[in-house]
Amino acid sequence: MDRNSITGLILITLLSFGYFYFFNKSQQDQRTRLREQQASQPQAVDTLKTQPDSPAQAAPAESDSARIARQRDRYSDLYLLTQGQGAIVSVKTDQLTVELNTQGGGIHAIFLNEYRTFDSLPLPVYTPDMRNQWFFDFPFNNRAIRSSDLFFTPSVASLEVHGADTAVLVMRAAIDDARSIEQVYTFTAKGYDFGYQIRMNGLREALGAGGSFDVQWKSYLPQTEQSLEAMHQKTAIVYQVGDDVERLDIKNDTDKKKLGALVNWISYKSQFFSQILIADKPLRSATISQYTPQNLPGVNRVMDSRLIVDAPAQDQVVAGFRMYAGPNEYYTLNSYKLNLEESMDLGWWIIGYINKGTTYIFKFLEGLTHNYGLIIIIMAILIRLVMFPLSIRSYVSMAKMRILNASDEMKQLDEKYKDDMQKLQVAKMAMYKETNVSMFGGCLPMLISYPFLISFFFFFPQSVELRQQSFLWAHDLSTFDSILALPFDIPGYGQHVSLFCLLMSLSTFVYTWYQQKSQPQTPANAQFKYVAYMMPFVLLIFLNKYAAGLSLYYLMSNVLTIGQNAVTKLFISDEKLLAEMKVNQKKYRAEAARTGSAPKSRMEKWMDEQQKKQQEAMKQQRQGNGTNRQTRRKS
């Protein structure tokens, strides 16, 4: 055997040993992680029992006395409370179904009775996922105890609250008659919230002086809507520190932040629903985090919070909260007077104010009809009626520009200054001024209407009022209305055809064509029209995955605008506008001949006044500098 063969054999042997070593270590690590995961997860069944290991896997038998001694050492007087089996306690109100787990005494699941998922299942806000966490850590006789290790006894096996009733359910872990740990839940029949308190009875000495408690709240937010991508865009942790409402944005699919004192509430906000934990008094501090899982089907995002609450100086309530689990409805959240409505992403500055006003319009129109497609159409009609006077001015202004640019005088100017574009523009500006034609008169309605178009881009995709509301062929106005599934994925467009989006894009194309015809035909406009014709295709691609209600509004807005311009054209003739411009030009030239100078517009007068003020200020500054120099010479 030569040297190369020996070297190869040695390398193969080393690689084989390395492979088996790391492969075996990986399997051991995987089994360890699985055991840790299973140990920390309660079983989501009605009766939760701990199954013993099989004989082949069972550890060496431990004597009862040794086990009791170990439990006593770990949990002190609480060791008896670590023995038992878990069960689910169900509480049903008019709006909520809340499930509590006797193992740990915490929240197991929360369902909304009035809503369903996109696939018609009961809608969970806090899903019954074994990976969720709801527990608190506390000191006890110099030991760190976790509530999820203890078994609690419910005051009732199940509970229903209806009408005007209020009911209290107590999860109690009693050491003896004088010492106990209680988790107190208070439910009312109406509303999407319930109270939650942690009480320590007779444990002041065992808890020690001062200190704090940690409340752990982790939730795997479920996918409740058809488009998980749309849910991702509207999901975030929102919180209030002091008077400021802030948002933890996702960066690279994960983010974490430590909050200081005065944390009032924390919201796990999804697209249409939220879990909001409201503290009775501001928290000492909190650490929040979130991430987007890549390979967990049915999970929208994972939210996690560690809340630090002050320990009591005497026997009393350790921590008090109110849990809101319900829709992101502006009126409902606003009724708490805690700025909870600010958790909704309504847009910045004026956009947010428009959307807040839109909620009031929605509420009013709901009294007329519960067909939300009709409500959107009525809203589009109302806004076009408000904009109608400005639309008339815009049409007249563009018509004047078109007529003036087609006149013989303008053609003569084009011919005269065809080799000097700068002089041509100056001459045209003078002509616009003489005839009292504004170059920007047609832009004003467009500028005013843009905030409405942008605000509805924020409003419709997260409006819970539109959720699962059908109109014509659209089964849900809050998501896309697919009429055709494509066998392939078009980048940016998707794998479906949304009909409302397609009609909206066609109406935008018609509106653009109509506008191009009514605008003056100048070299600049000739270049711009190709850019304008690109917009319908951009909207077709961009809005194909968005809410059908948004496309419906844009469609109706385009149709109504085209109709307004067509009606306006019937009552305004080009001959009358041309005659009006001739009269304006005659007056202008007469005034210029009388005064020896051209009359100035309001803008020109304002600019002259500002220039005079600036010159006066500079003059005073020069005088002041001269006086200062004279004073220095004398001194």
C-alpha positions as CSV (number, residue, x, y, z in Angstrom):
1,M,0.0,0.0,0.0
2,D,1.6,3.3,-1.0
3,R,1.7,6.6,1.0
4,N,-1.3,8.1,-0.7
5,S,-3.5,5.1,0.0
6,I,-2.5,5.2,3.7
7,T,-3.2,8.9,4.0
8,G,-6.6,8.4,2.3
9,L,-7.5,5.6,4.7
10,I,-6.5,7.7,7.7
11,L,-8.6,10.6,6.5
12,I,-11.6,8.4,5.8
13,T,-11.3,6.9,9.3
14,L,-11.1,10.3,11.0
15,L,-14.1,11.6,9.0
16,S,-16.1,8.5,9.9
17,F,-15.4,8.9,13.6
18,G,-16.2,12.6,13.4
19,Y,-19.5,12.0,11.6
20,F,-20.7,9.4,14.1
21,Y,-19.6,11.7,17.0
22,F,-21.4,14.8,15.8
23,F,-24.4,12.9,14.5
24,N,-24.8,11.2,17.9
25,K,-24.3,14.5,19.7
26,S,-26.9,16.2,17.4
27,Q,-29.4,13.4,18.2
28,Q,-28.8,13.8,21.9
29,D,-29.2,17.6,21.7
30,Q,-32.4,17.1,19.8
31,R,-33.8,14.7,22.3
32,T,-32.8,17.1,25.2
33,R,-34.6,20.0,23.5
34,L,-37.7,17.9,22.9
35,R,-37.8,16.8,26.5
36,E,-37.4,20.4,27.7
37,Q,-40.1,21.6,25.3
38,Q,-42.5,18.8,26.4
39,A,-41.8,19.5,30.1
40,S,-42.7,23.2,29.6
41,Q,-45.9,22.7,27.6
42,P,-49.2,21.8,29.2
43,Q,-51.4,19.4,27.3
44,A,-54.3,21.1,25.6
45,V,-57.1,18.6,26.6
46,D,-59.9,18.7,29.0
47,T,-58.1,16.6,31.6
48,L,-54.3,17.0,31.6
49,K,-52.4,14.1,33.1
50,T,-48.7,13.4,33.4
51,Q,-47.9,10.1,31.8
52,P,-45.1,8.0,33.4
53,D,-42.1,6.9,31.2
54,S,-42.2,3.5,29.6
55,P,-40.3,0.7,31.5
56,A,-37.5,0.8,28.9
57,Q,-37.0,4.6,29.4
58,A,-37.9,5.0,33.1
59,A,-35.2,6.4,35.4
60,P,-34.2,4.3,38.4
61,A,-37.0,4.2,40.9
62,E,-36.9,7.0,43.5
63,S,-38.2,6.3,47.0
64,D,-41.2,8.3,48.2
65,S,-39.3,9.8,51.0
66,A,-36.5,10.9,48.7
67,R,-39.0,12.4,46.2
68,I,-40.8,14.2,49.0
69,A,-37.6,15.5,50.4
70,R,-36.5,16.8,47.0
71,Q,-39.9,18.5,46.4
72,R,-39.8,20.1,49.9
73,D,-36.3,21.4,49.3
74,R,-37.4,22.8,45.9
75,Y,-40.8,24.3,46.7
76,S,-40.8,24.5,50.5
77,D,-44.3,24.6,51.9
78,L,-45.7,24.7,48.4
79,Y,-44.6,21.2,47.5
80,L,-48.0,19.7,47.9
81,L,-49.4,22.1,45.3
82,T,-47.1,20.7,42.7
83,Q,-49.0,17.4,42.8
84,G,-52.2,17.0,40.7
85,Q,-53.6,17.0,37.2
86,G,-54.6,19.8,35.0
87,A,-58.1,20.5,33.7
88,I,-59.8,23.2,31.6
89,V,-62.3,25.6,33.1
90,S,-64.6,27.3,30.5
91,V,-66.2,30.7,31.0
92,K,-68.7,32.0,28.4
93,T,-70.0,35.6,28.1
94,D,-72.0,37.2,25.3
95,Q,-68.8,38.1,23.4
96,L,-66.0,35.8,24.8
97,T,-65.3,32.2,25.6
98,V,-62.3,32.1,28.0
99,E,-60.6,28.8,28.9
100,L,-58.5,28.7,32.1
101,N,-56.0,25.9,33.0
102,T,-56.0,24.6,36.6
103,Q,-52.3,23.8,36.1
104,G,-50.8,27.2,36.6
105,G,-54.3,28.8,36.9
106,G,-53.6,31.0,33.9
107,I,-55.3,31.7,30.6
108,H,-55.4,28.7,28.2
109,A,-57.4,30.2,25.3
110,I,-59.7,33.1,24.4
111,F,-62.3,32.8,21.5
112,L,-64.6,35.5,20.1
113,N,-68.2,34.2,19.9
114,E,-69.3,36.7,17.2
115,Y,-66.5,36.1,14.7
116,R,-65.1,33.2,12.6
117,T,-61.8,32.6,10.9
118,F,-61.5,32.8,7.1
119,D,-62.2,29.0,7.0
120,S,-65.3,29.3,9.2
121,L,-63.7,28.0,12.5
122,P,-64.2,29.6,15.9
123,L,-61.9,32.6,16.0
124,P,-59.2,32.5,18.7
125,V,-57.5,35.7,19.9
126,Y,-55.4,33.8,22.4
127,T,-55.0,30.5,20.7
128,P,-55.0,27.2,22.7
129,D,-51.3,26.6,21.7
130,M,-49.2,24.5,24.0
131,R,-46.3,26.9,23.3
132,N,-48.2,29.9,24.7
133,Q,-47.2,31.0,28.2
134,W,-49.2,32.7,31.0
135,F,-47.5,32.5,34.4
136,F,-45.8,34.6,37.1
137,D,-42.6,34.1,39.0
138,F,-42.4,35.0,42.7
139,P,-40.0,34.6,45.6
140,F,-41.1,32.2,48.4
141,N,-38.8,31.4,51.4
142,N,-35.8,32.4,49.3
143,R,-36.8,30.2,46.4
144,A,-37.9,31.2,42.9
145,I,-41.3,29.7,42.3
146,R,-43.2,29.6,39.0
147,S,-47.0,29.6,39.1
148,S,-47.2,27.1,36.2
149,D,-45.6,24.5,38.5
150,L,-48.6,24.7,40.9
151,F,-52.1,23.3,40.6
152,F,-55.0,25.5,41.4
153,T,-58.6,24.7,42.4
154,P,-61.3,26.7,40.6
155,S,-64.2,28.1,42.6
156,V,-66.6,26.7,39.9
157,A,-66.2,24.0,37.3
158,S,-67.6,26.2,34.5
159,L,-69.3,29.6,34.2
160,E,-71.7,31.4,32.0
161,V,-72.4,35.1,32.3
162,H,-75.3,36.7,30.4
163,G,-77.5,39.8,30.5
164,A,-76.3,42.4,33.0
165,D,-74.6,39.9,35.3
166,T,-71.1,40.0,36.7
167,A,-69.3,36.9,38.0
168,V,-66.0,36.2,39.7
169,L,-64.0,33.0,39.3
170,V,-61.1,32.3,41.7
171,M,-58.2,29.9,41.0
172,R,-56.9,29.1,44.4
173,A,-53.8,27.2,45.5
174,A,-54.1,26.9,49.3
175,I,-51.2,25.8,51.6
176,D,-53.5,25.8,54.6
177,D,-56.5,27.8,55.8
178,A,-54.5,30.9,56.4
179,R,-52.1,30.9,53.4
180,S,-53.0,30.8,49.8
181,I,-52.3,32.1,46.3
182,E,-55.2,33.3,44.3
183,Q,-55.8,34.3,40.7
184,V,-59.1,36.2,40.5
185,Y,-61.0,36.6,37.2
186,T,-63.9,39.0,36.9
187,F,-66.2,38.7,34.0
188,T,-69.1,40.8,32.7
189,A,-71.7,39.6,30.2
190,K,-71.1,42.5,27.8
191,G,-67.7,43.6,26.4
192,Y,-64.5,42.1,25.2
193,D,-62.5,42.4,28.5
194,F,-62.2,40.8,31.9
195,G,-60.3,41.6,35.1
196,Y,-57.3,39.6,36.4
197,Q,-55.7,39.9,39.8
198,I,-52.9,38.0,41.7
199,R,-53.5,37.8,45.4
200,M,-51.1,36.5,48.1
201,N,-52.9,35.7,51.4
202,G,-50.9,35.3,54.6
203,L,-47.6,35.0,52.7
204,R,-45.9,38.3,53.7
205,E,-43.2,36.7,55.7
206,A,-42.5,34.0,53.1
207,L,-42.4,36.6,50.2
208,G,-39.7,38.6,51.9
209,A,-39.4,42.4,52.1
210,G,-39.9,44.4,48.9
211,G,-38.8,42.8,45.6
212,S,-40.9,42.3,42.5
213,F,-42.9,39.7,40.6
214,D,-42.4,38.7,36.9
215,V,-45.5,38.2,34.8
216,Q,-44.7,36.2,31.6
217,W,-47.1,36.6,28.7
218,K,-46.3,34.8,25.4
219,S,-48.7,34.4,22.5
220,Y,-48.4,32.6,19.2
221,L,-50.8,34.8,17.2
222,P,-52.9,32.6,14.9
223,Q,-53.6,33.1,11.2
224,T,-57.2,34.1,11.1
225,E,-57.4,35.7,7.6
226,Q,-56.9,34.4,4.1
227,S,-53.8,36.5,3.4
228,L,-51.0,35.8,5.9
229,E,-48.9,38.4,4.1
230,A,-51.5,41.1,4.8
231,M,-51.7,40.1,8.4
232,H,-47.9,40.5,8.7
233,Q,-48.1,44.0,7.5
234,K,-50.7,45.0,10.1
235,T,-49.3,43.0,13.1
236,A,-47.1,44.6,15.8
237,I,-46.6,45.1,19.5
238,V,-48.0,48.5,20.5
239,Y,-47.6,50.0,24.0
240,Q,-48.1,53.1,26.1
241,V,-45.3,54.5,28.3
242,G,-46.5,57.5,30.1
243,D,-48.6,59.5,27.6
244,D,-46.8,58.2,24.5
245,V,-48.1,55.4,22.4
246,E,-45.3,53.6,20.5
247,R,-44.9,50.7,18.2
248,L,-42.3,47.9,18.2
249,D,-41.6,47.5,14.5
250,I,-40.2,44.3,13.0
251,K,-36.6,44.5,11.8
252,N,-35.3,41.5,9.9
253,D,-38.4,39.6,11.1
254,T,-37.4,40.0,14.8
255,D,-37.1,42.7,17.4
256,K,-36.7,43.2,21.1
257,K,-36.9,46.2,23.4
258,K,-36.7,47.0,27.1
259,L,-39.2,49.5,28.4
260,G,-38.7,51.8,31.4
261,A,-41.2,52.7,34.1
262,L,-44.8,53.9,33.7
263,V,-45.9,51.2,31.2
264,N,-49.7,51.4,31.1
265,W,-50.7,48.8,28.6
266,I,-49.2,46.5,26.0
267,S,-51.1,45.4,22.9
268,Y,-50.5,42.3,20.7
269,K,-52.2,43.8,17.6
270,S,-53.0,41.7,14.6
271,Q,-54.8,42.9,11.4
272,F,-58.3,42.9,12.9
273,F,-58.0,41.7,16.5
274,S,-55.9,42.5,19.5
275,Q,-54.9,41.2,22.9
276,I,-54.3,44.2,25.2
277,L,-53.1,43.8,28.7
278,I,-53.9,46.9,30.7
279,A,-52.2,47.4,34.1
280,D,-54.2,48.8,37.0
281,K,-51.2,50.9,37.9
282,P,-48.1,51.5,35.8
283,L,-45.5,48.7,35.7
284,R,-42.0,49.1,37.0
285,S,-40.6,48.0,33.7
286,A,-41.2,45.5,30.9
287,T,-39.3,43.7,28.1
288,I,-41.1,43.0,24.9
289,S,-40.1,41.0,21.8
290,Q,-41.6,39.7,18.6
291,Y,-40.6,37.6,15.7
292,T,-42.1,36.2,12.5
293,P,-41.7,32.4,12.3
294,Q,-40.8,31.0,8.9
295,N,-41.9,27.4,9.2
296,L,-44.9,27.4,11.5
297,P,-48.1,27.0,9.5
298,G,-51.1,28.8,10.9
299,V,-49.0,31.2,13.0
300,N,-49.0,34.9,12.2
301,R,-46.3,36.2,14.6
302,V,-44.9,35.3,18.1
303,M,-45.2,38.0,20.8
304,D,-43.5,37.8,24.2
305,S,-43.6,40.1,27.2
306,R,-41.9,40.0,30.6
307,L,-43.7,42.4,33.0
308,I,-42.1,43.5,36.3
309,V,-44.6,44.5,39.0
310,D,-43.8,45.7,42.5
311,A,-44.3,43.2,45.4
312,P,-46.7,44.4,48.1
313,A,-45.6,45.8,51.4
314,Q,-48.4,43.8,53.1
315,D,-51.0,41.2,52.2
316,Q,-52.8,42.7,49.2
317,V,-53.2,42.4,45.5
318,V,-49.8,41.8,44.0
319,A,-50.8,42.7,40.4
320,G,-54.1,43.8,38.8
321,F,-54.8,43.9,35.1
322,R,-57.6,44.0,32.6
323,M,-57.3,41.9,29.5
324,Y,-59.0,43.1,26.3
325,A,-59.4,40.5,23.6
326,G,-61.5,41.7,20.7
327,P,-61.7,43.6,17.4
328,N,-59.7,46.6,16.4
329,E,-62.8,48.8,16.3
330,Y,-62.2,52.5,16.8
331,Y,-65.4,53.2,18.8
332,T,-64.9,50.1,21.1
333,L,-61.2,50.9,21.9
334,N,-61.9,54.6,22.3
335,S,-64.6,53.9,24.9
336,Y,-61.9,52.8,27.4
337,K,-60.4,56.4,27.4
338,L,-56.9,54.9,27.6
339,N,-55.7,55.8,24.1
340,L,-56.2,52.2,23.1
341,E,-57.5,53.4,19.7
342,E,-54.0,54.7,19.0
343,S,-52.8,51.1,18.6
344,M,-54.6,51.1,15.2
345,D,-52.4,52.1,12.3
346,L,-54.6,55.0,10.9
347,G,-51.7,56.8,9.3
348,W,-49.7,59.9,10.1
349,W,-50.9,63.5,10.8
350,I,-53.8,64.5,8.5
351,I,-54.2,61.0,7.2
352,G,-55.0,59.8,10.7
353,Y,-57.5,62.6,11.3
354,I,-59.3,61.7,8.0
355,N,-59.5,58.1,9.0
356,K,-60.9,58.9,12.4
357,G,-63.5,61.0,10.7
358,T,-64.2,58.1,8.3
359,T,-65.1,55.9,11.3
360,Y,-67.8,58.3,12.3
361,I,-69.2,58.3,8.7
362,F,-69.1,54.5,8.7
363,K,-71.0,54.5,12.0
364,F,-73.6,56.9,10.7
365,L,-74.1,55.0,7.4
366,E,-74.4,51.7,9.3
367,G,-77.7,53.1,10.6
368,L,-79.0,53.3,7.0
369,T,-77.8,50.0,5.6
370,H,-75.7,47.1,6.6
371,N,-74.5,46.4,3.1
372,Y,-70.9,47.7,3.3
373,G,-70.4,47.7,-0.4
374,L,-73.2,50.3,-0.6
375,I,-71.7,52.2,2.3
376,I,-68.4,52.5,0.4
377,I,-70.3,53.7,-2.7
378,I,-72.2,56.2,-0.6
379,M,-68.9,57.5,0.9
380,A,-67.4,57.9,-2.6
381,I,-70.6,59.9,-3.7
382,L,-70.4,62.1,-0.6
383,I,-66.8,63.0,-1.1
384,R,-67.3,63.7,-4.8
385,L,-70.2,66.0,-3.9
386,V,-68.0,67.9,-1.4
387,M,-65.3,68.2,-4.1
388,F,-67.7,69.1,-6.9
389,P,-67.2,72.9,-6.7
390,L,-63.4,72.5,-6.8
391,S,-63.8,70.0,-9.6
392,I,-65.7,72.6,-11.7
393,R,-62.9,75.1,-11.1
394,S,-60.4,72.5,-12.1
395,Y,-62.3,71.7,-15.3
396,V,-62.7,75.3,-16.2
397,S,-59.0,76.1,-15.6
398,M,-57.8,73.2,-17.7
399,A,-60.3,74.1,-20.4
400,K,-59.0,77.7,-20.5
401,M,-55.5,76.4,-20.8
402,R,-56.5,74.1,-23.7
403,I,-58.4,76.8,-25.5
404,L,-55.6,79.4,-25.0
405,N,-52.9,77.1,-26.2
406,A,-54.9,76.3,-29.3
407,S,-55.5,80.0,-30.1
408,D,-53.9,81.9,-33.0
409,E,-51.9,84.2,-30.7
410,M,-50.3,81.2,-29.0
411,K,-49.5,79.7,-32.4
412,Q,-47.9,83.0,-33.4
413,L,-45.7,82.9,-30.3
414,D,-44.7,79.4,-31.0
415,E,-43.6,80.4,-34.4
416,K,-41.9,83.6,-33.3
417,Y,-39.8,82.1,-30.5
418,K,-39.4,78.6,-31.9
419,D,-35.6,78.9,-31.6
420,D,-35.6,80.4,-28.1
421,M,-37.5,78.3,-25.5
422,Q,-36.8,80.6,-22.7
423,K,-38.4,83.6,-24.4
424,L,-41.3,81.5,-25.5
425,Q,-42.0,80.5,-21.9
426,V,-41.8,84.1,-20.8
427,A,-44.2,85.2,-23.5
428,K,-46.7,82.4,-22.7
429,M,-46.6,83.3,-19.0
430,A,-47.4,86.9,-19.9
431,M,-50.3,85.7,-22.0
432,Y,-51.6,83.6,-19.1
433,K,-51.4,86.6,-16.9
434,E,-53.2,88.8,-19.4
435,T,-56.1,86.4,-19.8
436,N,-56.3,85.6,-16.0
437,V,-55.5,81.9,-16.6
438,S,-53.8,80.0,-13.8
439,M,-51.4,77.3,-14.7
440,F,-52.0,75.5,-11.4
441,G,-55.8,75.9,-11.2
442,G,-56.4,72.3,-12.3
443,C,-54.1,70.9,-9.6
444,L,-55.9,72.1,-6.5
445,P,-58.7,69.5,-6.4
446,M,-56.2,66.8,-7.1
447,L,-54.0,67.9,-4.2
448,I,-57.0,68.1,-1.9
449,S,-58.3,64.6,-2.9
450,Y,-54.9,62.9,-2.5
451,P,-55.1,62.8,1.4
452,F,-58.4,60.9,1.1
453,L,-57.0,58.4,-1.4
454,I,-54.0,57.8,0.8
455,S,-56.0,57.6,4.1
456,F,-58.3,54.9,2.7
457,F,-55.2,53.0,1.7
458,F,-54.6,52.7,5.5
459,F,-58.3,52.3,6.5
460,F,-59.8,49.6,4.3
461,P,-57.2,46.8,4.7
462,Q,-57.6,46.9,8.5
463,S,-61.3,47.8,8.9
464,V,-62.9,45.1,10.9
465,E,-66.3,46.4,9.8
466,L,-65.5,45.1,6.2
467,R,-64.3,41.8,7.4
468,Q,-66.2,38.9,5.8
469,Q,-68.8,41.4,4.4
470,S,-69.7,40.3,0.9
471,F,-70.7,42.5,-2.1
472,L,-71.5,41.3,-5.6
473,W,-68.8,38.7,-6.4
474,A,-66.5,39.6,-3.5
475,H,-67.0,37.3,-0.5
476,D,-64.9,39.5,1.8
477,L,-64.3,43.2,1.2
478,S,-61.4,43.3,3.6
479,T,-59.3,41.0,1.4
480,F,-58.8,40.5,-2.4
481,D,-61.7,39.3,-4.5
482,S,-60.1,36.5,-6.6
483,I,-62.1,35.4,-9.6
484,L,-59.4,33.4,-11.2
485,A,-56.5,31.4,-9.7
486,L,-53.4,31.5,-11.9
487,P,-51.2,28.3,-12.3
488,F,-48.1,30.4,-11.7
489,D,-46.9,33.3,-9.5
490,I,-46.3,36.7,-11.2
491,P,-43.7,38.6,-9.1
492,G,-45.4,41.5,-7.4
493,Y,-48.9,40.6,-8.8
494,G,-49.6,37.2,-7.2
495,Q,-51.3,34.0,-8.3
496,H,-54.9,35.4,-8.7
497,V,-56.9,38.0,-10.6
498,S,-58.9,40.5,-8.5
499,L,-61.8,41.7,-10.5
500,F,-62.4,45.0,-8.5
501,C,-58.7,45.8,-8.9
502,L,-58.9,45.1,-12.6
503,L,-62.0,47.3,-13.1
504,M,-60.4,50.0,-11.0
505,S,-57.3,50.0,-13.2
506,L,-59.4,50.1,-16.3
507,S,-61.3,53.1,-14.9
508,T,-58.0,54.8,-14.1
509,F,-56.9,54.3,-17.7
510,V,-60.1,55.8,-19.0
511,Y,-59.9,58.7,-16.6
512,T,-56.3,59.3,-17.7
513,W,-57.2,59.2,-21.3
514,Y,-60.1,61.7,-20.6
515,Q,-57.8,64.0,-18.7
516,Q,-55.1,64.0,-21.5
517,K,-57.8,65.0,-24.0
518,S,-58.9,67.9,-21.9
519,Q,-55.4,69.2,-21.2
520,P,-53.5,71.6,-23.4
521,Q,-51.3,69.9,-25.9
522,T,-47.8,71.3,-25.1
523,P,-44.4,69.6,-25.5
524,A,-44.2,69.1,-21.7
525,N,-47.7,67.5,-21.6
526,A,-46.8,65.3,-24.6
527,Q,-43.9,63.8,-22.6
528,F,-45.8,63.5,-19.3
529,K,-48.8,61.6,-20.8
530,Y,-46.7,58.5,-21.2
531,V,-45.9,58.6,-17.5
532,A,-49.5,59.1,-16.7
533,Y,-50.6,56.0,-18.7
534,M,-48.2,53.9,-16.6
535,M,-50.2,54.6,-13.4
536,P,-53.1,52.2,-14.2
537,F,-50.7,49.3,-14.7
538,V,-48.8,50.2,-11.5
539,L,-52.1,50.2,-9.5
540,L,-53.1,46.9,-11.1
541,I,-50.0,45.2,-9.9
542,F,-49.7,46.9,-6.5
543,L,-53.4,46.6,-5.4
544,N,-54.1,43.1,-6.6
545,K,-53.4,41.7,-3.2
546,Y,-55.2,44.5,-1.2
547,A,-58.7,44.8,0.1
548,A,-61.5,44.6,-2.4
549,G,-63.2,47.5,-0.6
550,L,-60.2,49.8,-1.4
551,S,-60.4,48.9,-5.1
552,L,-64.2,49.4,-5.0
553,Y,-63.8,52.9,-3.6
554,Y,-61.1,53.9,-6.1
555,L,-63.3,52.5,-8.9
556,M,-66.4,54.5,-7.8
557,S,-64.2,57.6,-7.3
558,N,-62.9,57.4,-10.9
559,V,-66.4,56.7,-12.4
560,L,-68.0,59.6,-10.5
561,T,-65.1,62.0,-11.5
562,I,-65.5,61.1,-15.2
563,G,-69.3,61.6,-14.9
564,Q,-68.8,65.0,-13.2
565,N,-66.5,66.2,-16.0
566,A,-68.9,65.0,-18.6
567,V,-71.8,66.8,-17.0
568,T,-69.7,70.0,-16.5
569,K,-68.8,69.9,-20.2
570,L,-72.5,70.1,-21.2
571,F,-72.9,73.4,-19.3
572,I,-69.6,75.1,-20.1
573,S,-68.8,76.0,-23.7
574,D,-65.4,76.8,-25.2
575,E,-66.9,79.9,-26.9
576,K,-67.9,81.5,-23.6
577,L,-64.6,80.7,-22.0
578,L,-62.7,82.3,-25.0
579,A,-64.9,85.4,-24.8
580,E,-64.3,85.7,-21.1
581,M,-60.5,85.4,-21.6
582,K,-60.6,88.1,-24.3
583,V,-62.5,90.5,-21.9
584,N,-59.9,89.8,-19.2
585,Q,-57.0,90.5,-21.7
586,K,-58.7,93.7,-22.8
587,K,-59.0,95.0,-19.2
588,Y,-55.5,94.0,-18.4
589,R,-54.0,95.9,-21.3
590,A,-56.2,99.0,-20.6
591,E,-55.0,99.0,-17.0
592,A,-51.4,98.7,-18.1
593,A,-51.8,101.6,-20.6
594,R,-53.4,103.8,-17.9
595,T,-50.9,103.2,-15.2
596,G,-47.8,102.7,-17.3
597,S,-47.1,99.3,-15.8
598,A,-48.8,95.9,-15.7
599,P,-51.2,95.2,-12.8
600,K,-49.9,92.7,-10.3
601,S,-51.5,89.6,-9.0
602,R,-52.0,88.9,-5.2
603,M,-49.0,86.6,-5.2
604,E,-46.8,89.3,-6.9
605,K,-48.0,91.9,-4.4
606,W,-47.3,89.6,-1.5
607,M,-43.8,88.9,-2.8
608,D,-43.2,92.7,-3.2
609,E,-44.2,93.3,0.4
610,Q,-41.9,90.5,1.6
611,Q,-39.0,92.0,-0.4
612,K,-39.6,95.5,1.0
613,K,-39.7,94.0,4.6
614,Q,-36.4,92.2,3.9
615,Q,-34.8,95.4,2.5
616,E,-36.0,97.4,5.5
617,A,-34.5,94.8,7.9
618,M,-31.2,94.9,6.1
619,K,-31.2,98.7,6.2
620,Q,-31.8,98.7,10.0
621,Q,-29.1,96.1,10.5
622,R,-26.5,98.3,8.5
623,Q,-27.5,101.4,10.5
624,G,-27.1,99.4,13.7
625,N,-23.6,98.2,12.7
626,G,-22.6,101.8,11.8
627,T,-23.8,103.1,15.2
628,N,-21.8,100.3,17.0
629,R,-18.7,101.3,15.0
630,Q,-19.1,105.0,16.0
631,T,-19.5,104.0,19.6
632,R,-16.4,101.9,19.6
633,R,-14.4,104.8,18.0
634,K,-15.5,107.2,20.7
635,S,-14.6,104.7,23.5
